[in-house]
């Protein structure tokens, strides 16, 4: 299911707003995605997929179908030593052309906290990057959290 609209803000900001409004006591599920189609129209989707490889397959198919930009995220939980301060987060990536940049958005349901997008979390950049490499969507994760 997708809705097409004019893009009101940069795509990562649109995605962040979607996360803010989608948090409930169980987290953020279905997983979220937002993309610009080949006509640069805004499309939004909810991904009723449970495994990362299923989401990667959807991302690959959506990019292959002509999406020129795409942001997706998976609801995850954090452990000590992962560079986070809250227990829950969305880990995902922003695709622009051939570039891909992993990110995390930490959140808490009660009291409501939604942190800004963190583009520099080393642990989650490697983790998301590894999933993207394994799926064939990228070749390597760049040193600064981006991917090639």
Secondary structure, DSSP 8 states (H G I E B T S, - for coil): --EEE---S-HHHHHHHHHHHH-BTTBS-SEEEEEE-TT--EEEEEE---SHHHHHHHHHHHHHTT-SEEEEEEEEE--TTSS-SSSEEEEEEEEETTEEEEEEEEEETTTTEE---BS--HHHHHHHHHHHHHHTS-S-B-TTSEE-
